[in-house]
Amino acid sequence: MLCRLLLRSAAPGWLLLLAACAAPEGSVSPIGTAHLTPEVLAHYGSRPDGEIELPAVPARYLTPETLRREVDFVTDERPGTVIVDPWTRHLYYVLPQNRAIRYRVAVGDEGRAFSGEATIPYSRSWPSWRPTENMIREFPDQYGPLRKGMEGGLMNPLGARALYLHRGGRDTFYRIHGTSDVTSIGNATSAGCIRMFHQDVIELETLVRSGAKVVVLTGAASAELAARQRGGQPD
């Protein structure tokens, strides 16, 4: 499964990279600001990350639903495990004592095609990206100019960090990565990988150890997980 992207001409000599996602209709509804604590604003604020200045996430996209939170979380998985629920568009980093850090993510139908267990053997900071030969062959005008790859940066589709999922010693081409398209977080997209706010994926990358277990849930497993958190049975 590949994180698919679209490119179009933005101006002579330039290409504007567009994350392949379904943009939400309308603007974000105004809400109260009680959830925007100093800690939240600091976490999602701008700061240098290496040689790149990481932009702040605009406050209108920091809703109670999209914020990173530590939550109660009943699971048999060991601390340090990453659980991805593409059906509710959440990612959990399991902590001790039935707790977890919950992150909001963006993922679409292609992301639901991958499920089961994997490991994260390595991650990359501001990784480069190169379209596959199939992508170049099928969309030469869009991907041909990037045949030699795209350097890491804010316009790179993999964002600030990329965590690479392997299964049986082989790359699954399934990624957990950052995105500059903050409008996509919490929404269904047409891309296959798991996208996070830059600030969230940077934090996750510092927590995850090489070889960490990842569990990507099926629809049935997502329902079971939700029921378990409620203390009941799947609907």
Salt bridges, closest charged atoms under 4 A:
ASP49 OD2 - ARG161 NH1 2.91
GLU70 OE2 - ARG99 NE 3.41
ASP72 OD1 - ARG99 NH1 2.57
ASP76 OD1 - ARG228 NH2 2.94
GLU77 OE1 - LYS213 NZ 2.90
ASP109 OD1 - ARG112 NH1 3.76
GLU110 OE2 - ARG4 NH1 3.39
GLU117 OE2 - LYS213 NZ 3.36
GLU133 OE2 - ARG130 NH2 2.51
GLU133 OE1 - ARG147 NH1 3.80
ASP171 OD1 - ARG175 NH1 2.71
ASP200 OD1 - HIS43 NE2 2.81
GLU203 OE1 - ARG68 NE 2.71
GLU205 OE1 - ARG161 NE 3.64
ASP235 OD1 - ARG230 NH2 3.48
